[in-house]
């Protein structure tokens, strides 16, 4: 289950190669997948990326990001 974050990122890459534009729902799903895989650094990277694309994080984004940091023992970053 936790190893599925890599598959999610592969699908995301394919998604973009086909010229599709990710939205906040796409990023929320990716951050959530990283959270389940304890990949807090990748979750933070995705958070930065979505903001650079001009997308607005929502409550789901922040919740998944906080959880990812907590599961990775990075509670300070969640504050």
PDB file with one MODEL, atoms N, CA, C and O in Angstrom:
MODEL        1
ATOM      1  N   UNK A   1       0.827  -1.202   0.000  1.00  0.00           N
ATOM      2  CA  UNK A   1       0.000   0.000   0.000  1.00  0.00           C
ATOM      3  C   UNK A   1       0.864   1.255   0.000  1.00  0.00           C
ATOM      4  O   UNK A   1       0.643   2.164  -0.800  1.00  0.00           O
ATOM      5  N   UNK A   2       1.844   1.306   0.894  1.00  0.00           N
ATOM      6  CA  UNK A   2       2.703   2.475   0.973  1.00  0.00           C
ATOM      7  C   UNK A   2       3.612   2.646  -0.220  1.00  0.00           C
ATOM      8  O   UNK A   2       4.104   3.745  -0.475  1.00  0.00           O
ATOM      9  N   UNK A   3       3.843   1.563  -0.961  1.00  0.00           N
ATOM     10  CA  UNK A   3       4.716   1.628  -2.125  1.00  0.00           C
ATOM     11  C   UNK A   3       4.027   2.155  -3.373  1.00  0.00           C
ATOM     12  O   UNK A   3       4.669   2.304  -4.413  1.00  0.00           O
ATOM     13  N   UNK A   4       2.751   2.435  -3.290  1.00  0.00           N
ATOM     14  CA  UNK A   4       2.004   2.896  -4.461  1.00  0.00           C
ATOM     15  C   UNK A   4       2.292   4.349  -4.827  1.00  0.00           C
ATOM     16  O   UNK A   4       1.888   4.816  -5.892  1.00  0.00           O
ATOM     17  N   UNK A   5       2.989   5.061  -3.945  1.00  0.00           N
ATOM     18  CA  UNK A   5       3.312   6.462  -4.250  1.00  0.00           C
ATOM     19  C   UNK A   5       4.169   6.556  -5.502  1.00  0.00           C
ATOM     20  O   UNK A   5       4.035   7.506  -6.274  1.00  0.00           O
ATOM     21  N   UNK A   6       5.057   5.570  -5.716  1.00  0.00           N
ATOM     22  CA  UNK A   6       5.901   5.592  -6.902  1.00  0.00           C
ATOM     23  C   UNK A   6       5.067   5.425  -8.171  1.00  0.00           C
ATOM     24  O   UNK A   6       5.312   6.090  -9.177  1.00  0.00           O
ATOM     25  N   UNK A   7       4.084   4.534  -8.111  1.00  0.00           N
ATOM     26  CA  UNK A   7       3.190   4.332  -9.251  1.00  0.00           C
ATOM     27  C   UNK A   7       2.395   5.603  -9.523  1.00  0.00           C
ATOM     28  O   UNK A   7       2.195   5.976 -10.679  1.00  0.00           O
ATOM     29  N   UNK A   8       1.942   6.267  -8.463  1.00  0.00           N
ATOM     30  CA  UNK A   8       1.196   7.521  -8.619  1.00  0.00           C
ATOM     31  C   UNK A   8       2.041   8.573  -9.338  1.00  0.00           C
ATOM     32  O   UNK A   8       1.539   9.296 -10.199  1.00  0.00           O
ATOM     33  N   UNK A   9       3.323   8.656  -8.982  1.00  0.00           N
ATOM     34  CA  UNK A   9       4.205   9.631  -9.638  1.00  0.00           C
ATOM     35  C   UNK A   9       4.467   9.255 -11.087  1.00  0.00           C
ATOM     36  O   UNK A   9       4.580  10.132 -11.944  1.00  0.00           O
ATOM     37  N   UNK A  10       4.566   7.961 -11.369  1.00  0.00           N
ATOM     38  CA  UNK A  10       4.730   7.516 -12.765  1.00  0.00           C
ATOM     39  C   UNK A  10       3.516   7.921 -13.597  1.00  0.00           C
ATOM     40  O   UNK A  10       3.659   8.418 -14.714  1.00  0.00           O
ATOM     41  N   UNK A  11       2.323   7.704 -13.046  1.00  0.00           N
ATOM     42  CA  UNK A  11       1.106   8.079 -13.751  1.00  0.00           C
ATOM     43  C   UNK A  11       1.032   9.587 -13.951  1.00  0.00           C
ATOM     44  O   UNK A  11       0.561  10.057 -14.986  1.00  0.00           O
ATOM     45  N   UNK A  12       1.498  10.345 -12.960  1.00  0.00           N
ATOM     46  CA  UNK A  12       1.524  11.798 -13.063  1.00  0.00           C
ATOM     47  C   UNK A  12       2.438  12.240 -14.208  1.00  0.00           C
ATOM     48  O   UNK A  12       2.090  13.139 -14.973  1.00  0.00           O
ATOM     49  N   UNK A  13       3.599  11.610 -14.319  1.00  0.00           N
ATOM     50  CA  UNK A  13       4.515  11.934 -15.412  1.00  0.00           C
ATOM     51  C   UNK A  13       3.869  11.636 -16.765  1.00  0.00           C
ATOM     52  O   UNK A  13       3.977  12.428 -17.701  1.00  0.00           O
ATOM     53  N   UNK A  14       3.200  10.493 -16.857  1.00  0.00           N
ATOM     54  CA  UNK A  14       2.511  10.124 -18.096  1.00  0.00           C
ATOM     55  C   UNK A  14       1.400  11.129 -18.409  1.00  0.00           C
ATOM     56  O   UNK A  14       1.224  11.534 -19.558  1.00  0.00           O
ATOM     57  N   UNK A  15       0.674  11.514 -17.402  1.00  0.00           N
ATOM     58  CA  UNK A  15      -0.389  12.507 -17.487  1.00  0.00           C
ATOM     59  C   UNK A  15       0.136  13.780 -18.152  1.00  0.00           C
ATOM     60  O   UNK A  15      -0.480  14.316 -19.074  1.00  0.00           O
ATOM     61  N   UNK A  16       1.282  14.251 -17.668  1.00  0.00           N
ATOM     62  CA  UNK A  16       1.865  15.491 -18.196  1.00  0.00           C
ATOM     63  C   UNK A  16       2.439  15.295 -19.592  1.00  0.00           C
ATOM     64  O   UNK A  16       2.352  16.195 -20.427  1.00  0.00           O
ATOM     65  N   UNK A  17       3.027  14.125 -19.856  1.00  0.00           N
ATOM     66  CA  UNK A  17       3.567  13.849 -21.198  1.00  0.00           C
ATOM     67  C   UNK A  17       2.467  13.908 -22.255  1.00  0.00           C
ATOM     68  O   UNK A  17       2.722  14.248 -23.411  1.00  0.00           O
ATOM     69  N   UNK A  18       1.260  13.579 -21.857  1.00  0.00           N
ATOM     70  CA  UNK A  18       0.127  13.611 -22.789  1.00  0.00           C
ATOM     71  C   UNK A  18      -0.467  15.013 -22.929  1.00  0.00           C
ATOM     72  O   UNK A  18      -1.474  15.208 -23.609  1.00  0.00           O
ATOM     73  N   UNK A  19       0.173  15.983 -22.274  1.00  0.00           N
ATOM     74  CA  UNK A  19      -0.242  17.370 -22.420  1.00  0.00           C
ATOM     75  C   UNK A  19      -1.384  17.789 -21.508  1.00  0.00           C
ATOM     76  O   UNK A  19      -1.975  18.851 -21.701  1.00  0.00           O
ATOM     77  N   UNK A  20      -1.696  16.966 -20.522  1.00  0.00           N
ATOM     78  CA  UNK A  20      -2.775  17.310 -19.592  1.00  0.00           C
ATOM     79  C   UNK A  20      -2.239  18.199 -18.478  1.00  0.00           C
ATOM     80  O   UNK A  20      -1.101  18.039 -18.036  1.00  0.00           O
ATOM     81  N   UNK A  21      -3.060  19.126 -18.033  1.00  0.00           N
ATOM     82  CA  UNK A  21      -2.684  20.058 -16.971  1.00  0.00           C
ATOM     83  C   UNK A  21      -3.208  19.561 -15.631  1.00  0.00           C
ATOM     84  O   UNK A  21      -4.413  19.372 -15.466  1.00  0.00           O
ATOM     85  N   UNK A  22      -2.311  19.349 -14.673  1.00  0.00           N
ATOM     86  CA  UNK A  22      -2.776  18.924 -13.356  1.00  0.00           C
ATOM     87  C   UNK A  22      -3.516  20.049 -12.640  1.00  0.00           C
ATOM     88  O   UNK A  22      -3.196  21.226 -12.806  1.00  0.00           O
ATOM     89  N   UNK A  23      -4.510  19.669 -11.843  1.00  0.00           N
ATOM     90  CA  UNK A  23      -5.231  20.645 -11.027  1.00  0.00           C
ATOM     91  C   UNK A  23      -4.986  20.335  -9.548  1.00  0.00           C
ATOM     92  O   UNK A  23      -4.186  19.459  -9.219  1.00  0.00           O
ATOM     93  N   UNK A  24      -5.661  21.043  -8.678  1.00  0.00           N
ATOM     94  CA  UNK A  24      -5.429  20.853  -7.246  1.00  0.00           C
ATOM     95  C   UNK A  24      -5.835  19.442  -6.811  1.00  0.00           C
ATOM     96  O   UNK A  24      -5.223  18.878  -5.904  1.00  0.00           O
ATOM     97  N   UNK A  25      -6.849  18.875  -7.442  1.00  0.00           N
ATOM     98  CA  UNK A  25      -7.268  17.508  -7.099  1.00  0.00           C
ATOM     99  C   UNK A  25      -6.155  16.517  -7.430  1.00  0.00           C
ATOM    100  O   UNK A  25      -5.899  15.586  -6.667  1.00  0.00           O
ATOM    101  N   UNK A  26      -5.497  16.719  -8.564  1.00  0.00           N
ATOM    102  CA  UNK A  26      -4.372  15.866  -8.951  1.00  0.00           C
ATOM    103  C   UNK A  26      -3.261  15.943  -7.913  1.00  0.00           C
ATOM    104  O   UNK A  26      -2.744  14.922  -7.460  1.00  0.00           O
ATOM    105  N   UNK A  27      -2.902  17.166  -7.545  1.00  0.00           N
ATOM    106  CA  UNK A  27      -1.836  17.346  -6.554  1.00  0.00           C
ATOM    107  C   UNK A  27      -2.229  16.806  -5.187  1.00  0.00           C
ATOM    108  O   UNK A  27      -1.395  16.234  -4.485  1.00  0.00           O
ATOM    109  N   UNK A  28      -3.482  16.978  -4.803  1.00  0.00           N
ATOM    110  CA  UNK A  28      -3.922  16.427  -3.523  1.00  0.00           C
ATOM    111  C   UNK A  28      -3.764  14.914  -3.507  1.00  0.00           C
ATOM    112  O   UNK A  28      -3.324  14.344  -2.509  1.00  0.00           O
ATOM    113  N   UNK A  29      -4.119  14.265  -4.606  1.00  0.00           N
ATOM    114  CA  UNK A  29      -3.983  12.808  -4.691  1.00  0.00           C
ATOM    115  C   UNK A  29      -2.515  12.394  -4.599  1.00  0.00           C
ATOM    116  O   UNK A  29      -2.184  11.413  -3.933  1.00  0.00           O
ATOM    117  N   UNK A  30      -1.651  13.132  -5.257  1.00  0.00           N
ATOM    118  CA  UNK A  30      -0.217  12.818  -5.214  1.00  0.00           C
ATOM    119  C   UNK A  30       0.368  13.030  -3.821  1.00  0.00           C
ATOM    120  O   UNK A  30       1.122  12.192  -3.327  1.00  0.00           O
ATOM    121  N   UNK A  31       0.027  14.133  -3.201  1.00  0.00           N
ATOM    122  CA  UNK A  31       0.530  14.411  -1.852  1.00  0.00           C
ATOM    123  C   UNK A  31       0.016  13.357  -0.882  1.00  0.00           C
ATOM    124  O   UNK A  31       0.748  12.909   0.000  1.00  0.00           O
ATOM    125  N   UNK A  32      -1.231  12.966  -1.045  1.00  0.00           N
ATOM    126  CA  UNK A  32      -1.807  11.921  -0.199  1.00  0.00           C
ATOM    127  C   UNK A  32      -1.088  10.593  -0.413  1.00  0.00           C
ATOM    128  O   UNK A  32      -0.840   9.869   0.550  1.00  0.00           O
ATOM    129  N   UNK A  33      -0.752  10.263  -1.655  1.00  0.00           N
ATOM    130  CA  UNK A  33      -0.005   9.032  -1.942  1.00  0.00           C
ATOM    131  C   UNK A  33       1.373   9.081  -1.283  1.00  0.00           C
ATOM    132  O   UNK A  33       1.832   8.084  -0.724  1.00  0.00           O
ATOM    133  N   UNK A  34       2.024  10.229  -1.347  1.00  0.00           N
ATOM    134  CA  UNK A  34       3.333  10.392  -0.703  1.00  0.00           C
ATOM    135  C   UNK A  34       3.199  10.277   0.813  1.00  0.00           C
ATOM    136  O   UNK A  34       4.069   9.710   1.475  1.00  0.00           O
ATOM    137  N   UNK A  35       2.127  10.807   1.354  1.00  0.00           N
ATOM    138  CA  UNK A  35       1.872  10.707   2.793  1.00  0.00           C
ATOM    139  C   UNK A  35       1.768   9.243   3.212  1.00  0.00           C
ATOM    140  O   UNK A  35       2.343   8.840   4.222  1.00  0.00           O
ATOM    141  N   UNK A  36       1.037   8.454   2.438  1.00  0.00           N
ATOM    142  CA  UNK A  36       0.868   7.035   2.757  1.00  0.00           C
ATOM    143  C   UNK A  36       2.186   6.264   2.641  1.00  0.00           C
ATOM    144  O   UNK A  36       2.391   5.259   3.321  1.00  0.00           O
ATOM    145  N   UNK A  37       3.073   6.749   1.770  1.00  0.00           N
ATOM    146  CA  UNK A  37       4.377   6.118   1.594  1.00  0.00           C
ATOM    147  C   UNK A  37       5.476   6.738   2.434  1.00  0.00           C
ATOM    148  O   UNK A  37       6.651   6.419   2.251  1.00  0.00           O
ATOM    149  N   UNK A  38       5.109   7.623   3.356  1.00  0.00           N
ATOM    150  CA  UNK A  38       6.057   8.308   4.244  1.00  0.00           C
ATOM    151  C   UNK A  38       7.127   9.070   3.447  1.00  0.00           C
ATOM    152  O   UNK A  38       8.294   9.113   3.837  1.00  0.00           O
ATOM    153  N   UNK A  39       6.714   9.656   2.347  1.00  0.00           N
ATOM    154  CA  UNK A  39       7.622  10.426   1.490  1.00  0.00           C
ATOM    155  C   UNK A  39       7.377  11.919   1.690  1.00  0.00           C
ATOM    156  O   UNK A  39       6.931  12.617   0.779  1.00  0.00           O
ATOM    157  N   UNK A  40       7.677  12.397   2.903  1.00  0.00           N
ATOM    158  CA  UNK A  40       7.387  13.785   3.249  1.00  0.00           C
ATOM    159  C   UNK A  40       8.143  14.793   2.392  1.00  0.00           C
ATOM    160  O   UNK A  40       7.615  15.860   2.080  1.00  0.00           O
ATOM    161  N   UNK A  41       9.379  14.463   2.007  1.00  0.00           N
ATOM    162  CA  UNK A  41      10.156  15.404   1.190  1.00  0.00           C
ATOM    163  C   UNK A  41       9.518  15.588  -0.186  1.00  0.00           C
ATOM    164  O   UNK A  41       9.437  16.703  -0.701  1.00  0.00           O
ATOM    165  N   UNK A  42       9.068  14.483  -0.772  1.00  0.00           N
ATOM    166  CA  UNK A  42       8.408  14.556  -2.078  1.00  0.00           C
ATOM    167  C   UNK A  42       7.088  15.306  -1.953  1.00  0.00           C
ATOM    168  O   UNK A  42       6.719  16.068  -2.847  1.00  0.00           O
ATOM    169  N   UNK A  43       6.371  15.095  -0.844  1.00  0.00           N
ATOM    170  CA  UNK A  43       5.114  15.817  -0.613  1.00  0.00           C
ATOM    171  C   UNK A  43       5.366  17.321  -0.565  1.00  0.00           C
ATOM    172  O   UNK A  43       4.610  18.093  -1.154  1.00  0.00           O
ATOM    173  N   UNK A  44       6.409  17.739   0.122  1.00  0.00           N
ATOM    174  CA  UNK A  44       6.753  19.167   0.185  1.00  0.00           C
ATOM    175  C   UNK A  44       7.148  19.700  -1.188  1.00  0.00           C
ATOM    176  O   UNK A  44       6.807  20.828  -1.545  1.00  0.00           O
ATOM    177  N   UNK A  45       7.859  18.892  -1.946  1.00  0.00           N
ATOM    178  CA  UNK A  45       8.258  19.285  -3.301  1.00  0.00           C
ATOM    179  C   UNK A  45       7.022  19.498  -4.183  1.00  0.00           C
ATOM    180  O   UNK A  45       6.942  20.472  -4.932  1.00  0.00           O
ATOM    181  N   UNK A  46       6.071  18.579  -4.084  1.00  0.00           N
ATOM    182  CA  UNK A  46       4.834  18.707  -4.857  1.00  0.00           C
ATOM    183  C   UNK A  46       4.045  19.944  -4.429  1.00  0.00           C
ATOM    184  O   UNK A  46       3.445  20.623  -5.263  1.00  0.00           O
ATOM    185  N   UNK A  47       4.049  20.235  -3.126  1.00  0.00           N
ATOM    186  CA  UNK A  47       3.376  21.421  -2.615  1.00  0.00           C
ATOM    187  C   UNK A  47       3.990  22.685  -3.231  1.00  0.00           C
ATOM    188  O   UNK A  47       3.266  23.581  -3.666  1.00  0.00           O
ATOM    189  N   UNK A  48       5.314  22.751  -3.264  1.00  0.00           N
ATOM    190  CA  UNK A  48       5.989  23.899  -3.880  1.00  0.00           C
ATOM    191  C   UNK A  48       5.639  24.000  -5.362  1.00  0.00           C
ATOM    192  O   UNK A  48       5.389  25.087  -5.883  1.00  0.00           O
ATOM    193  N   UNK A  49       5.625  22.842  -6.031  1.00  0.00           N
ATOM    194  CA  UNK A  49       5.341  22.811  -7.463  1.00  0.00           C
ATOM    195  C   UNK A  49       3.929  23.329  -7.770  1.00  0.00           C
ATOM    196  O   UNK A  49       3.743  24.109  -8.704  1.00  0.00           O
ATOM    197  N   UNK A  50       2.950  22.899  -6.992  1.00  0.00           N
ATOM    198  CA  UNK A  50       1.579  23.339  -7.268  1.00  0.00           C
ATOM    199  C   UNK A  50       1.437  24.841  -7.074  1.00  0.00           C
ATOM    200  O   UNK A  50       0.694  25.496  -7.805  1.00  0.00           O
ATOM    201  N   UNK A  51       2.143  25.389  -6.096  1.00  0.00           N
ATOM    202  CA  UNK A  51       2.091  26.838  -5.889  1.00  0.00           C
ATOM    203  C   UNK A  51       2.773  27.581  -7.034  1.00  0.00           C
ATOM    204  O   UNK A  51       2.314  28.646  -7.445  1.00  0.00           O
ATOM    205  N   UNK A  52       3.871  27.021  -7.551  1.00  0.00           N
ATOM    206  CA  UNK A  52       4.564  27.639  -8.681  1.00  0.00           C
ATOM    207  C   UNK A  52       3.683  27.639  -9.924  1.00  0.00           C
ATOM    208  O   UNK A  52       3.821  28.507 -10.786  1.00  0.00           O
ATOM    209  N   UNK A  53       2.784  26.675 -10.016  1.00  0.00           N
ATOM    210  CA  UNK A  53       1.853  26.605 -11.147  1.00  0.00           C
ATOM    211  C   UNK A  53       0.664  27.548 -10.968  1.00  0.00           C
ATOM    212  O   UNK A  53      -0.195  27.655 -11.842  1.00  0.00           O
ATOM    213  N   UNK A  54       0.629  28.231  -9.821  1.00  0.00           N
ATOM    214  CA  UNK A  54      -0.447  29.168  -9.574  1.00  0.00           C
ATOM    215  C   UNK A  54      -1.712  28.539  -9.012  1.00  0.00           C
ATOM    216  O   UNK A  54      -2.769  29.169  -8.997  1.00  0.00           O
ATOM    217  N   UNK A  55      -1.607  27.295  -8.550  1.00  0.00           N
ATOM    218  CA  UNK A  55      -2.764  26.630  -7.958  1.00  0.00           C
ATOM    219  C   UNK A  55      -2.885  26.997  -6.489  1.00  0.00           C
ATOM    220  O   UNK A  55      -1.882  27.218  -5.810  1.00  0.00           O
ATOM    221  N   UNK A  56      -4.112  27.060  -6.004  1.00  0.00           N
ATOM    222  CA  UNK A  56      -4.382  27.404  -4.613  1.00  0.00           C
ATOM    223  C   UNK A  56      -4.554  26.134  -3.777  1.00  0.00           C
ATOM    224  O   UNK A  56      -5.460  25.345  -4.044  1.00  0.00           O
ATOM    225  N   UNK A  57      -3.705  25.924  -2.775  1.00  0.00           N
ATOM    226  CA  UNK A  57      -3.898  24.776  -1.883  1.00  0.00           C
ATOM    227  C   UNK A  57      -5.222  24.904  -1.142  1.00  0.00           C
ATOM    228  O   UNK A  57      -5.667  26.012  -0.840  1.00  0.00           O
ATOM    229  N   UNK A  58      -5.849  23.772  -0.853  1.00  0.00           N
ATOM    230  CA  UNK A  58      -7.086  23.798  -0.083  1.00  0.00           C
ATOM    231  C   UNK A  58      -6.897  23.006   1.218  1.00  0.00           C
ATOM    232  O   UNK A  58      -5.784  22.582   1.533  1.00  0.00           O
ATOM    233  N   UNK A  59      -7.954  22.814   1.947  1.00  0.00           N
ATOM    234  CA  UNK A  59      -7.875  22.131   3.237  1.00  0.00           C
ATOM    235  C   UNK A  59      -7.365  20.700   3.078  1.00  0.00           C
ATOM    236  O   UNK A  59      -6.665  20.190   3.953  1.00  0.00           O
ATOM    237  N   UNK A  60      -7.707  20.060   1.982  1.00  0.00           N
ATOM    238  CA  UNK A  60      -7.247  18.690   1.727  1.00  0.00           C
ATOM    239  C   UNK A  60      -5.736  18.681   1.500  1.00  0.00           C
ATOM    240  O   UNK A  60      -5.031  17.796   1.985  1.00  0.00           O
ATOM    241  N   UNK A  61      -5.253  19.671   0.761  1.00  0.00           N
ATOM    242  CA  UNK A  61      -3.817  19.792   0.511  1.00  0.00           C
ATOM    243  C   UNK A  61      -3.048  19.906   1.821  1.00  0.00           C
ATOM    244  O   UNK A  61      -2.095  19.168   2.073  1.00  0.00           O
ATOM    245  N   UNK A  62      -3.492  20.854   2.649  1.00  0.00           N
ATOM    246  CA  UNK A  62      -2.802  21.088   3.915  1.00  0.00           C
ATOM    247  C   UNK A  62      -2.896  19.887   4.844  1.00  0.00           C
ATOM    248  O   UNK A  62      -1.929  19.559   5.533  1.00  0.00           O
ATOM    249  N   UNK A  63      -4.029  19.241   4.870  1.00  0.00           N
ATOM    250  CA  UNK A  63      -4.213  18.073   5.729  1.00  0.00           C
ATOM    251  C   UNK A  63      -3.259  16.946   5.333  1.00  0.00           C
ATOM    252  O   UNK A  63      -2.604  16.351   6.189  1.00  0.00           O
ATOM    253  N   UNK A  64      -3.183  16.658   4.036  1.00  0.00           N
ATOM    254  CA  UNK A  64      -2.294  15.603   3.554  1.00  0.00           C
ATOM    255  C   UNK A  64      -0.831  15.961   3.798  1.00  0.00           C
ATOM    256  O   UNK A  64      -0.026  15.099   4.151  1.00  0.00           O
ATOM    257  N   UNK A  65      -0.492  17.229   3.608  1.00  0.00           N
ATOM    258  CA  UNK A  65       0.882  17.675   3.810  1.00  0.00           C
ATOM    259  C   UNK A  65       1.288  17.583   5.279  1.00  0.00           C
ATOM    260  O   UNK A  65       2.386  17.127   5.597  1.00  0.00           O
ATOM    261  N   UNK A  66       0.410  18.013   6.160  1.00  0.00           N
ATOM    262  CA  UNK A  66       0.686  17.916   7.599  1.00  0.00           C
ATOM    263  C   UNK A  66       0.860  16.456   8.004  1.00  0.00           C
ATOM    264  O   UNK A  66       1.773  16.121   8.758  1.00  0.00           O
ATOM    265  N   UNK A  67      -0.008  15.597   7.506  1.00  0.00           N
ATOM    266  CA  UNK A  67       0.077  14.179   7.825  1.00  0.00           C
ATOM    267  C   UNK A  67       1.373  13.566   7.295  1.00  0.00           C
ATOM    268  O   UNK A  67       1.996  12.749   7.972  1.00  0.00           O
ATOM    269  N   UNK A  68       1.781  13.961   6.084  1.00  0.00           N
ATOM    270  CA  UNK A  68       3.027  13.451   5.503  1.00  0.00           C
ATOM    271  C   UNK A  68       4.219  13.842   6.369  1.00  0.00           C
ATOM    272  O   UNK A  68       5.098  13.020   6.630  1.00  0.00           O
ATOM    273  N   UNK A  69       4.249  15.090   6.811  1.00  0.00           N
ATOM    274  CA  UNK A  69       5.347  15.551   7.663  1.00  0.00           C
ATOM    275  C   UNK A  69       5.340  14.827   9.004  1.00  0.00           C
ATOM    276  O   UNK A  69       6.393  14.446   9.517  1.00  0.00           O
ATOM    277  N   UNK A  70       4.167  14.641   9.560  1.00  0.00           N
ATOM    278  CA  UNK A  70       4.046  13.949  10.846  1.00  0.00           C
ATOM    279  C   UNK A  70       4.525  12.501  10.731  1.00  0.00           C
ATOM    280  O   UNK A  70       5.265  12.020  11.589  1.00  0.00           O
ATOM    281  N   UNK A  71       4.106  11.814   9.680  1.00  0.00           N
ATOM    282  CA  UNK A  71       4.506  10.410   9.505  1.00  0.00           C
ATOM    283  C   UNK A  71       5.993  10.275   9.248  1.00  0.00           C
ATOM    284  O   UNK A  71       6.596   9.245   9.551  1.00  0.00           O
ATOM    285  N   UNK A  72       6.580  11.320   8.688  1.00  0.00           N
ATOM    286  CA  UNK A  72       8.020  11.307   8.432  1.00  0.00           C
ATOM    287  C   UNK A  72       8.834  11.813   9.606  1.00  0.00           C
ATOM    288  O   UNK A  72      10.047  11.986   9.494  1.00  0.00           O
ATOM    289  N   UNK A  73       8.176  12.052  10.733  1.00  0.00           N
ATOM    290  CA  UNK A  73       8.880  12.554  11.906  1.00  0.00           C
ATOM    291  C   UNK A  73       9.325  13.989  11.768  1.00  0.00           C
ATOM    292  O   UNK A  73      10.226  14.440  12.476  1.00  0.00           O
ATOM    293  N   UNK A  74       8.700  14.705  10.863  1.00  0.00           N
ATOM    294  CA  UNK A  74       9.060  16.102  10.584  1.00  0.00           C
ATOM    295  C   UNK A  74       7.965  17.037  11.082  1.00  0.00           C
ATOM    296  O   UNK A  74       7.524  17.926  10.354  1.00  0.00           O
ATOM    297  N   UNK A  75       7.535  16.840  12.300  1.00  0.00           N
ATOM    298  CA  UNK A  75       6.413  17.617  12.826  1.00  0.00           C
ATOM    299  C   UNK A  75       6.703  19.111  12.827  1.00  0.00           C
ATOM    300  O   UNK A  75       5.778  19.919  12.736  1.00  0.00           O
ATOM    301  N   UNK A  76       7.990  19.495  12.929  1.00  0.00           N
ATOM    302  CA  UNK A  76       8.325  20.928  12.927  1.00  0.00           C
ATOM    303  C   UNK A  76       7.925  21.571  11.612  1.00  0.00           C
ATOM    304  O   UNK A  76       7.471  22.715  11.581  1.00  0.00           O
ATOM    305  N   UNK A  77       8.097  20.827  10.523  1.00  0.00           N
ATOM    306  CA  UNK A  77       7.770  21.362   9.202  1.00  0.00           C
ATOM    307  C   UNK A  77       6.266  21.501   9.015  1.00  0.00           C
ATOM    308  O   UNK A  77       5.805  22.269   8.171  1.00  0.00           O
ATOM    309  N   UNK A  78       5.508  20.755   9.805  1.00  0.00           N
ATOM    310  CA  UNK A  78       4.047  20.812   9.698  1.00  0.00           C
ATOM    311  C   UNK A  78       3.474  22.058  10.370  1.00  0.00           C
ATOM    312  O   UNK A  78       2.317  22.413  10.147  1.00  0.00           O
ATOM    313  N   UNK A  79       4.284  22.714  11.186  1.00  0.00           N
ATOM    314  CA  UNK A  79       3.772  23.885  11.925  1.00  0.00           C
ATOM    315  C   UNK A  79       3.754  25.129  11.059  1.00  0.00           C
ATOM    316  O   UNK A  79       3.354  26.198  11.521  1.00  0.00           O
TER     317      UNK A  79
ENDMDL
END
